[in-house]
Amino acid sequence: MKFFITSLFFLFVFFGFSQEIQTHKVQKGETLYSISKKYKVSVAQLEELNPTAKKGLTVNAILQISEKKVTEQIIEHTVVAKETLFGLSKKYNISIEKIKKLNPSIELEGLKTGMILKISDANKKPITENKELEKPKVVFENSKNDTDKTVINATSQDVFHTVLPKETKYGLSKKYKISIAELEQLNPQIKSELSVGTRLLIRTAEKIIKEEIPNEIVTVEEIKPNSVEGLSKIEAVIATATSRIGTRYRSGGTDAAGFDCSGLMFSSFKTIAMELPRSSFEQAEIGMKIDKKLAQKGDLIFFATNGSSRINHVGLITEVTENDIKFVHSSTSSGVIISSVNESYYQKRFIQINRVITE
């Protein structure tokens, strides 16, 4: 009898605390950076879990991503104004797909203020208590330059900065009074290159508040696109589009309440007084088609994502390197984000590139 009870106790402990390891099979064109973005982990964490990956990735290799507890606690979250699925996924360390799976009504109704969502708390407790209204974002306005703004997310206590055209690590280190080494430590993905549209972690809000509030005016307001004064047409469009990273996807949307892919292009090009057609299919008919090898920043890039060859998705190219093209777009699953043509999904669905800005 004693043996039987002991065995039951052992089984309870084993299954109650067992863990499963999350893995990923490497696809052609993927990088540690793109995989880190997909699973919302740092490149440093991936390298720590997969030491051989530091030397390069092999197609079909299996990478360990993280460890997840089998047991999950479901909590509730009440949606407040201007919240997005992207923001919630970051806040609760849960994928957008998991949120949708737990809340099927999102696919039918979209994300609405007042909606009560079920959230899996398996990995990380929320930063605010259940149903507590999200604190507003705080904008520190430099009294000498009203367009120079640092965004502090009051709920996560982190300070972020979205990289604009022509910005450098040196310039950012001076702006935020931190070393380049510290900047790279917080953002391992920029050690090799600093890409326009990258969202950088700068430091904790607590440190900013202690150091910088005495010399600045604090106001609470809606975050607005960065100033485009003095920029070229291409830089202005890119700056406008990338300033909307994190905004949710909304079918037919052309403003801060949400964008669809062509709506983001339509809205961003208005910055340079250029009005595009409203659909991605029509936008693909304007300008001049460019060979992929000749792509430049500011070009429109088109995809067919509906299972046919008909164009139905568009993005704006933000960066071109020898082996990659990055573009900002509004995806149905993640809202406004930066993606790469080397990601297998877009690599298979690429159709064409059009040049619509000539300077």
BALOKE-887881 format. One record per atom (N, C-alpha, C, CB): residue in one letter; y, x, z. Coordinates in steps of 0.02 Angstrom, whole numbers, plus 50000, padded with zeros to 5 digits. Each point is the difference from the previous one (the first is absolute). Glycine has a CB too. Layout:
# BALOKE-887881
AYXZ
...
This chain:
# BALOKE-887881
M499405004150000
M500604995950000
M500635004450000
M499374990950061
K500615014449982
K500565004650004
K500115003449932
K499775001950123
F499704999949844
F500045003149934
F500314995349949
F499005006850026
F500824986749979
F500254994949954
F500764999250008
F498884994150003
I501355005550060
I500724999250013
I500385006249976
I499754992650098
T499965013249916
T500325006349979
T500075000249924
T499545005950101
S499944991949863
S500004999949927
S500554995449973
S498775002449999
L501294991650033
L500524995449979
L500695003050009
L499264990450030
F500845013050026
F500645003350013
F500155005249948
F499864997950122
F499645006049860
F500085005249948
F500204997049933
F499155007150060
L500514987449922
L500164996849936
L500704997250000
L498804997249986
F501424999950070
F500674997450005
F500525005449991
F499584991150075
V500325014549959
V500485005649995
V500015002749929
V499815002850121
F499604998049849
F499955002949933
F500374995749948
F498905005150031
F500954988349970
F500304995749949
F500724998350016
F498884995449975
G501295004550089
G500684998350018
G500505005449982
G499544993250092
F500235013049906
F500485005449988
F499855004049937
F500155000750122
S499364997149838
S499845003649938
S500584999649951
S498784997750017
Q501275007149940
Q500545000249950
Q499715000849931
Q500795004850085
E499604993049866
E499805001149930
E500525004549968
E499424988749994
I500365015749963
I500465004749969
I500224997149932
I499455009850059
Q501214989949931
Q500274997649937
Q500015005749950
Q500714991350060
T499035007549880
T499975005249949
T500324997749935
T498955004450053
H501155000249901
H500294998549935
H499675004449947
H501104996650053
K498725000449891
K499715003749944
K500555002049952
K498914993850012
V501185012649977
V500555002649959
V499934997949927
V500115009750078
Q500434987549895
Q500024997949929
Q500405005149959
Q499914987850034
K499985012149901
K500355004649956
K500764999150006
K499024999949921
G501345005550085
G500734999850004
G500284999150070
G499974995349888
E499615003450160
E500244999150069
E500175006650032
E499314989650009
T501175010250037
T500205005850039
T499974998350074
T500745004249906
L499295000950136
L500024998750072
L500604995850018
L499415010850022
Y501154990449943
Y500614996250013
Y499904992649984
Y500685010249976
S499044988349965
S499914992949981
S499504996650045
S500285002949882
I499205000750139
I499504997150045
I500304998950069
I499085005849937
S501354998850086
S500334999150065
S500444993850000
S499985012450018
K500364986349926
K500414994049995
K499584993749999
K500855006649938
K498584993750028
K499564994149994
K499744997850068
K499685003849886
Y500145001150156
Y499704998450065
Y500505000650058
Y498915003849955
K501734997850027
K500525000550051
K499835005250054
K500294988049979
V499485017849999
V499875005650045
V500375006049972
V498864995450036
S501225009850003
S500355006049977
S499535004649961
S500794999250098
V499515004949858
V499605005049964
V499685004850049
V500764999049900
A499615002750153
A499745004650051
A499374997250033
A501165004350020
Q498834989149992
Q499414996950031
Q499405000249953
Q500764992450066
L499375006449869
L499465000349951
L499715007149996
L500534990749935
E499915014350066
E499775007049996
E499615002050063
E500995002749927
E499224994550130
E499655001550063
E499304997049999
E501105000350061
L498844993649912
L499354996749998
L499565002849943
L500524989750049
N499805013149899
N499645002449942
N500265007049981
N499824988149958
P499975017150079
P500265006849989
P499935002549928
P499715002350119
T499754995849847
T499895002549932
T500504997149951
T498805001350026
A501524993149993
A500494996749955
A500635004249991
A499554988950036
K500565015950009
K500605004349994
K499975004149936
K500095000550125
K499305001049851
K499935004049939
K500034995949936
K499315007950067
G500714985449941
G500024995649942
G499494994450006
G500395009549931
L499734985150032
L499554994250002
L499525000049941
L500894993550060
T498515004349952
T499504999349947
T499854992649990
T499495011350029
V500504986649907
V499854993049984
V499324998050030
V500685000949894
N499314993250137
N499404997150033
N499855003150069
N499554997749887
A500865007150135
A499915002750067
A500164994650051
A500285011849960
I499384988350097
I500114995050052
I500455003150055
I498884994549975
L501705002450035
L500465002450051
L499954995650062
L500775004549912
Q499264998550147
Q500054996250062
Q500734998450010
Q498975005550051
I501184988149959
I500704997950008
I500204999650074
I499914993649893
S499715002850146
S500144999250071
S499414996750033
S501244999149978
E498815000150087
E499504996450038
E500284993450023
E499475010850037
K500154984049955
K500224993350020
K499524996950049
K500574998649891
K499684998550162
K499574996550046
K499734993749967
K500645004550098
V498734994149915
V499684994149971
V500304993750028
V498945006449984
T501174993550082
T500264994050031
T500744999349985
T499145000950091
E501104993049901
E500704998749985
E500284994650045
E499805003449881
Q500834997150135
Q500354994950038
Q500494996649952
Q499875006350111
I500104987249884
I500454996349957
I500594997550041
I499054996749924
I501555005150053
I500604997650034
I500404995849951
I500035010250076
E500524986949947
E500424995849957
E500695003149994
E499354989850034
H500955009249908
H500685002449988
H500384994549964
H499625012149994
T500984986350031
T500424995049968
T500495003449953
T499894992450100
V500095005849837
V500425003249949
V500734998250011
V499054999649919
V501385005550082
V500724999050006
V500335001449933
V499975003150123
A500674995049872
A500365000749937
A499995007249974
A500734990550035
K499175010149900
K500015006349962
K499415004650014
K501224999150003
E498274998750033
E499415004050009
E499595000049935
E499984997450124
T499675008149863
T499595000649941
T499285002050020
T501025003349932
L498514995550021
L499315002150013
L499965007550008
L499584990149935
F500835013550026
F500015007350005
F500225002150070
F500255000949876
G500284995950149
G500255001750066
G499504998550055
G501144997949959
L498524996350035
L499504998150049
L499405004749999
L500374988149989
S499445014149951
S499435004549995
S500155006750035
S499674994649892
K500965007750103
K500205006150033
K500044999050076
K500655003549897
K499634990750122
K500104998650071
K499354999650039
K501034993949968
Y498465003050001
Y499374999050035
Y499445004749977
Y500334988150014
N499855016649941
N499505004849975
N499394996449972
N500405008450085
I499734986949870
I499484995949969
I500174999349926
I499764993750109
S499755006049848
S500144999549929
S500264993049982
S499115008649977
I501284991149968
I500254993649977
I499424995449980
I501065005549960
E498414997550011
E499424996149980
E499674996750061
E499825007849902
K500154995950154
K499704997250061
K500414994250028
K499515011350026
I501164989549971
I500444994550023
I499874993849959
I500875008350038
K499094992649895
K499884994249956
K499324996950012
K500745005349915
K498764998950099
K499334997550013
K499984995850064
K499525009949942
L500854992250109
L500034996350063
L500434993849994
L499835010750062
N500624989249888
N500474994549992
N500014997749927
N500705004350096
P498804991949881
P499944998049930
P500604996049975
P498784999950016
S501594996950029
S500574995849978
S500555004249968
S499734992050092
I500285014549921
I500525004349971
I499965000049924
I499985007250102
E499404992849871
E499915000049927
E500284993749969
E498985007150014
L500984987350023
L500224993549973
L500744998850012
L498854995650019
E501405006250040
E500684998250019
E500485005950001
E499524991050066
G500215015149934
G500435005850010
G500145001050074
G500524998249887
L499875006950130
L500165001550069
L500644996250019
L499455011449993
K500504984050055
K500574995850018
K500205001050072
K499624991649916
T501045007950097
T500265000550067
T499694994650044
T501095004949956
G498694997050104
G499704995250046
G499244999649994
G501054993749995
M498675009149951
M499284999949991
M499665004150055
M500144998549875
I499334998950154
I499625003650052
I499405003449967
I500384991950090
L499615014749912
L499485003949967
L499495002650051
L500815003249911
K498574997250067
K499495003450039
K500015007449980
K499284989450008
I500735015050040
I500035007249988
I499425003450036
I501254999549986
S498405005049979
S499475003850031
S500315005850039
S499184996849909
D500655003650155
D500275005350043
D499485005350014
D500794991750052
A498785009749898
A499445004650012
A500235007250008
A499284992449935
N501255009550029
N500205007049999
N500595001750045
N499575000349886
K500884994950120
K500635001650034
K500334993750026
K500145010049927
K500104990250134
K500354994250028
K500684999549968
K499385001150108
P500874992749883
P500664999249970
P500545002950045
P499614989749942
I500945012150028
I500545003150037
I500374994950042
I500115008649912
T499924985150065
T500314994650038
T499474995150023
T501085001449936
E499064994950115
E499524995150026
E499924994349951
E500305003150117
N499164992949891
N499894994349956
N500604995449998
N498785000650026
K501404997449913
K500534995149988
K500695002350022
K499134991450012
E500945014850006
E500675002650017
E500385001149936
E499585005450106
L501044992349890
L500385000849939
L500125007349986
L500554989050018
E499375012949919
E500105007049981
E500735001950009
E499044999349918
K501075006650111
K500685002350010
K500305001849933
K499725004350115
P500954994549877
P500315001549936
P500025007549987
P500694989650011
K499375012149926
K500095007049983
K500715002150017
K499144999249907
V500945006850117
V500665002550020
V500235005049948
V499754998250122
V500865001149856
V500295004649951
V500545004150033
V499744992149906
F500175014550093
F500515004550027
F500465001849944
F499225004550089
E501414993449915
E500485001249946
E500445005950017
E499994987849970
N499985017349990
N500425005850009
N500724998049985
N499055007949970
S501404993050077
S500694997849991
S500365003449943
S500024997650122
K499735008449857
K500325003749945
K499744997849933
K500155009750076
N499264987349922
N499704998249935
N499594993750010
N499965012149962
D500324982350019
D499694993550013
D499354999049962
D501134995550020
T498735008749928
T499394999049961
T499425004250026
T500714997449901
D499435007050147
D499495004550026
D499674996750060
D500635010249959
K498794986750032
K499704996050053
K499305002350017
K500684990549963
T499185009550102
T499335001650025
T499704993750027
T500335011950027
V499074986249952
V499694993850022
V499525001450057
V500114995249885
I499995001250170
I499565000650057
I499624993550008
I500775008150057
N498574992349942
N499584994150012
N499934999350075
N499385001449889
A500974993750140
A500034999450073
A499334998250030
A501174996649989
T498365000649971
T499354998150028
T499535005950003
T500164988649956
S499895016149998
S499545005650000
S500295006350031
S499494995249898
Q501185004550115
Q500345005750030
Q499965006249955
Q499754995450113
D500205003649823
D499995005549952
D500614999649955
D498755000550004
V501495005249972
V500565000349954
V499745002149932
V500815002850093
F499364993449854
F499745001449934
F500585001249951
F498994993050024
H500855010649923
H500495001249947
H499644999649932
H500725007350077
T499554989049876
T499714999649932
T500355005149955
T499724987750016
V499895016649954
V500275005649960
V500354997449937
V499095007550044
L501524994849945
L500404998149942
L499995005649948
L500734992750073
P499475005849865
P500045005249949
P500445005850023
P499824991349911
K499985014950072
K500365006250014
K499985002250073
K500734997149906
E498954999150139
E499965002250069
E499485005550007
E500344988550039
T499785016050007
T499555005750012
T499805000250074
T500535006449905
K498944997350109
K499795000850070
K500545003650040
K498785000249964
Y501545004650004
Y500545003650034
Y500574995350019
Y499695010549936
G500514985350015
G500544995350013
G499834995050055
G500345001349882
L499034996350117
L499794995350052
L499975003350068
L499354993749914
S500445012550088
S499965003550064
S500695000850031
S498985006249961
K501524995049996
K500695000650024
K500274993250022
K500185009849924
K499664985150036
K500254993350015
K499764997450067
K500044997749878
Y499325003550136
Y499704997350061
Y499935005250056
Y499394991949929
K500885014250058
K500005005250052
K499305001750025
K501144996250034
I498385004349918
I499335002150017
I499805005549951
I499694988650046
S499825015349972
S499785005449956
S499564997349944
S500065008250096
I499904995649849
I499564998149944
I499284999950024
I500805005049917
A499024999750127
A499315000350027
A499844993650038
A500075012550007
E500414985150032
E499884993850039
E499944994049953
E500635004850098
L499794995249850
L499984994649950
L499324999849966
L501245001149982
E498495004850000
E499355000449966
E499434998350048
E500475008749923
Q499624992950141
Q499494998450049
Q499934992550009
Q500225010850058
L500354985749940
L500004992750006
L499774996749936
L500935000850083
N499165002649860
N499844997149935
N499625005149958
N501024992650004
P498335008650010
P499615005249965
P500004999249924
P499295000650101
Q500814993249874
Q499964998949928
Q500575003349961
Q499434989350025
I501115012950010
I500565003049964
I499985007649998
I500674990150033
K498795012849994
K499965007450000
K499995002849929
K499384999450109
S500294996949846
S499975002449931
S500584997749958
S498775000150010
E501464993650001
E500564997449962
E500334994250037
E499455003649893
L501204995550095
L500384994550029
L500134994949945
L500545007650087
S499144986649917
S500044995149946
S500514994550015
S498815002449972
V501574995649978
V500484994550008
V499624993750021
V500785005149913
G499494991350136
G499694993950023
G499535001050058
G500104995749887
T499735010650130
T499565001350057
T500344997950065
T499465009649938
R500184986950105
R500284997850064
R499815005250053
R499914987649967
L500605015950057
L499895005550047
L500104997950072
L500365007949911
L499204994550133
L500104999250071
L500455005850023
L498864994250016
I501695004250016
I500485005150021
I499895002050073
I500824995649916
R499244999750129
R499875001150070
R500034993550038
R500475011549992
T499404988650074
T499994993950039
T500704997350010
T498965003850057
A501094989649947
A500644996850010
A500305002050067
A499644990349930
E499945010950119
E500235002050067
E500425006449996
E498994994650052
K500775010149907
K500365006349992
K500654999049964
K498925006149999
I501074989749948
I500614998649962
I500524996850045
I499324998649895
I500464996450145
I500474996350042
I500345004750049
I499304989649988
K500305014850043
K500285004750050
K500495004849969
K498964998950065
E500895003449873
E500395005449970
E500604997649960
E498975006449996
E500974987749971
E500494998449949
E500434993950012
E499245005449926
I500574990150117
I500404993950010
I500715001450023
I498944994150027
P501195010850017
P500685001150024
P500505001149944
P499515004750102
N500294998049841
N500475001649946
N499994994949944
N499865011950029
E499754982649979
E499944995349944
E500084992850024
E499245008049943
I500894987650010
I500074992950015
I499334996749985
I501245000149973
V498514995750072
V499364996849990
V500114992749982
V499465007950082
T500254989949862
T500034993049981
T499304997849981
T501195001149961
V498704992450041
V499364997249979
V500134995949938
V499544999850119
E500105001949826
E500114996449938
E499395000749956
E501235002050008
E498774994249939
E499465000449951
E500065006549962
E499944987449989
I499505016150001
I500025006249963
I500164998749926
I499165005050080
K501334998549894
K500224999049931
K499825006149958
K500934992450039
P499035006949895
P499855005849957
P500525005550009
P499454992449918
N500335013950076
N500455005650006
N500544999849945
N499085006850051
S501484996149964
S500545000249951
S499785003949939
S500864999350092
V499364998449849
V499825003549938
V500615003149968
V499044992049983
E501515008050053
E500625002949973
E499915007449986
E500674991550062
G499535010749879
G499965007049983
G499335002149970
G500805002050089
L498724993449907
L499355001749972
L499984998349925
L499464997950112
S500095005349852
S499904998249930
S499664993249997
S499925012349966
K500044984849974
K499684993449993
K499285000250024
K500754997449903
I498885007850076
I499305000650020
I499945000750076
I499735005349889
E500684999050140
E499975001050072
E500194993750038
E500275012049983
A500224984349991
A500234993950032
A499454994750001
A501175002549964
V498494996649980
V499464995149996
V499435001950047
V500304997549881
I499515009050119
I499465002350044
I500194999150073
I499645008249912
A500984993750105
A500234999350070
A499984992850022
A500725010149985
T499484985449971
T500004992950018
T499294997450009
T501074998549937
A498495003150016
A499314997550004
A499635002850061
A499994999049875
T500095007650138
T499645003050056
T500294997950067
T499735009649927
S500904988250075
S500284997750063
S499674993550023
S501095005449970
R498534991549985
R499674993750016
R499265000950019
R500794994349922
I499005011950086
I499315001350020
I499864996650067
I500015011149939
G499434985350064
G499824996450061
G500144992549995
G500225010350063
T500204987749887
T500134992949990
T499374996549975
T501225002449976
R498654991650048
R499384996649983
R500004997649927
R499894996550119
Y499515002249856
Y499934997249933
Y500124992550003
Y499175008949967
R501214988549986
R500114992749995
R500034998149927
R500624999750110
S498944996049868
S499984997949930
S500674997049980
S498774997950009
G501525004849938
G500654997649977
G500595002850038
G499434989849965
G500435014550084
G500535002650043
G500425005449968
G499284997350094
T501395002549919
T500465004949973
T500495002450053
T499894994749887
D499975004250177
D500465002150052
D499635002550061
D500844991749959
A499535009650095
A499715003050060
A499474995750034
A501085005950016
A498894987749966
A499494995650029
A499325001549970
A500864991150018
G499125012649928
G499375001849967
G500105001049926
G499374993750087
F500235010849883
F500045001549929
F499314999349968
F500985007750020
D499004989949917
D499405001349960
D500165006249959
D499644987549996
C499895014949964
C500105006549967
C500605000049952
C498785002050009
S501274992949948
S500554999849953
S500654998150034
S499204996949910
G500754999450146
G500604998250038
G500325006250031
G499514988850024
L500085015949998
L500275006250028
L500375003949946
L499065000450084
M500664999949855
M500335003549945
M500654996349980
M498885004249958
F501074989250037
F500574995949981
F500585001150048
F499224991449951
S500635008650114
S500515000850052
S500285007150001
S499444991250067
S500125013849927
S500225007050004
S500445002149942
S498955002550062
F500894995149877
F500395001949942
F500694996849998
F498935001449939
K501164993350101
K500664997050005
K500505004950031
K499484988650010
T500255016450027
T500425005150030
T500425003649948
T499155001550091
I500564999349849
I500365003449946
I500234995149946
I499325010450023
A500774983349999
A500254994749955
A499554999149939
A501165002450039
M498204998249972
M499524999149945
M499534994350019
M500075012349966
E499924982449995
E499594994250016
E499365000149958
E501044993450030
L498415007250004
L499345000149967
L499744992949993
L499775011450046
P499754987549907
P499654993649998
P499654998950066
P499855000949875
R499944993050140
R499744998450066
R499265001650010
R500864991350004
S498745009049943
S499285001250009
S499825007149978
S499774987849982
S499685014950045
S499785006749981
S499805000349927
S499615001950117
F500104992749857
F499794999849930
F500615000649954
F499014992950031
E501545003749987
E500615000349960
E500355006850009
E500144987550011
Q499845015250050
Q500305006550012
Q499675005549959
Q500304996250116
A499055002849869
A499635004949960
A500225000049927
A499034998550078
E501374996749903
E500234999449931
E500675003349989
E499364989549990
I500985012750063
I500665003049991
I499965007650005
I500544989650048
G499995013749929
G500015007350003
G499545003149948
G500264999350120
M499555007049891
M499595003749953
M499365002450034
M501035003649937
K498404995250031
K499365002250028
K499965007649998
K499454989349963
I500335013650093
I499985007350008
I499285002250013
I501185000150045
D498635005549924
D499345002850015
D499965001850074
D499905004449881
K499534994650149
K499915001350071
K500195007150019
K499104991650002
K500795013149953
K500155007150014
K500755001350002
K498935003149945
L501474992250027
L500725000949997
L500374995750051
L499885002749880
A499754994450167
A500294995550050
A500535003650042
A498934993750004
Q501595002650014
Q500545002650042
Q500164995050056
Q500465006549902
K499894996050149
K500244995650053
K500454994749969
K499925009350086
G500024984549937
G500424994649974
G499674995949946
G500965006850028
D498474995749944
D499624996249950
D499614994450035
D499915010249925
L499974984450037
L499584994650025
L499275001449981
L500964991849991
I498585006850055
I499295001149987
I499634993450007
I500085012050041
F499484986549912
F499694993449997
F499235000350006
F500954996349928
F498784998450101
F499284999650012
F499754993049984
F500075009050089
A499284990549898
A499664993549993
A499494999650057
A500154999749872
T499994996150178
T499594999750060
T499604993550007
T500835007550054
N499204988449893
N499674993450006
N499344999649961
N501134995150014
G498595010649970
G499365000049965
G500044999649925
G499564994850099
S501055004849873
S500084999949927
S500465005749981
S499824987449994
S500365013149943
S500445005349977
S500734997850000
S499075004449930
R501074989650092
R500684997450001
R500385002850060
R499634989449942
I500965013350046
I500405002950054
I500214994750050
I500415008949921
N499514992650143
N500214995350052
N500265003650063
N499164991949956
H500945014850039
H500265003650058
H500445005749977
H498984997050067
V501575004349970
V500485005149981
V500235003850061
V500374993049902
G499795013450088
G500285004250052
G500545004549972
G498924999650063
L501455003849981
L500535004649979
L499795007150019
L500894991050014
I499095013549937
I499795006950014
I500525003650042
I499365000249892
T500425002650164
T500455003550046
T499915007549999
T499984989950071
E499455012449904
E499865007250001
E499475001749947
E500295000550123
V499825005049843
V499525002349949
V499855007450013
V500424991649915
T498955010050094
T499795007050007
T499505001549945
T500194999850126
E499565006349873
E499555002149947
E499364995749998
E500455011650011
N499324986350047
N499364996450003
N500064992950028
N499465010950014
D501144986749996
D500054993450032
D500654996549980
D499315004250096
I500664989249909
I500604995749991
I500004995150059
I499995001249871
K500564998750166
K500064995250056
K500494994649981
K499745009050084
F500144985049941
F500444994449982
F500074995250060
F499655001049879
V500934995850125
V500124995050052
V499894993149968
V500845007550062
H498834988249975
H499854993349974
H499864995350057
H499535005049894
S500424988650092
S499824995050050
S499294997649987
S501234996550014
S498325005450030
S499304998049991
S499864993750041
S499665012049981
T499874984049995
T499854993750035
T499725001150069
T499804994749890
S499875010950121
S499675001250065
S500455003650050
S498935000449940
S501515004050036
S500385004250047
S500764999349994
S499065007849996
G501194988249958
G500724999549990
G500265006149963
G500094993250105
V500545008649907
V500315005549964
V499755006750028
V501024992949976
I498675011049981
I499705006550019
I500085005049943
I499174994150077
I500665012149938
I499965005349949
I499265001249986
I501095005550037
S498714994749899
S499315001349981
S499985005549948
S499684988150026
S499715014149958
S499895005349951
S499554997549944
S500155008750090
V499984993649848
V499574998149944
V499315003250007
V501014998849926
N498935006250118
N499355003250011
N499544995950045
N500575010949985
E499714984150048
E499584995550039
E499544996349951
E500884998750093
S498495001049923
S499514997449952
S500184993049975
S499135006950055
Y501144988949989
Y500164993149982
Y500514999949943
Y499774996250117
Y500775007749890
Y500525000049949
Y499825004349940
Y500844998150090
Q498775007049921
Q499785004349945
Q499614995949948
Q499955009950078
K499644985549945
K499594995949955
K500404994549967
K499025002450072
R501554995749957
R500374994149976
R500665001849966
R499464993550091
F500685012949901
F500625002249968
F500024997749927
F500045009950077
I500564987849901
I500084997849931
I500525004249963
I499684988550035
Q500935011949992
Q500535003549963
Q500595001750046
Q499664994149895
I500805010150076
I500625001950034
I500584998749953
I499415008850069
N501124988049956
N500594998649960
N500625003450029
N499494989049966
R500925013749991
R500645002850022
R500554995049985
R499595011949980
V500744985850073
V500524994949992
V500695002650020
V499144991250021
I500885014750012
I500635003050018
I500115006249958
I499924995550118
T500635004849846
T500185005949961
T500685002350024
T499314996349898
E500735009850127
E500635002550027
E500265005849959
E499654996550114
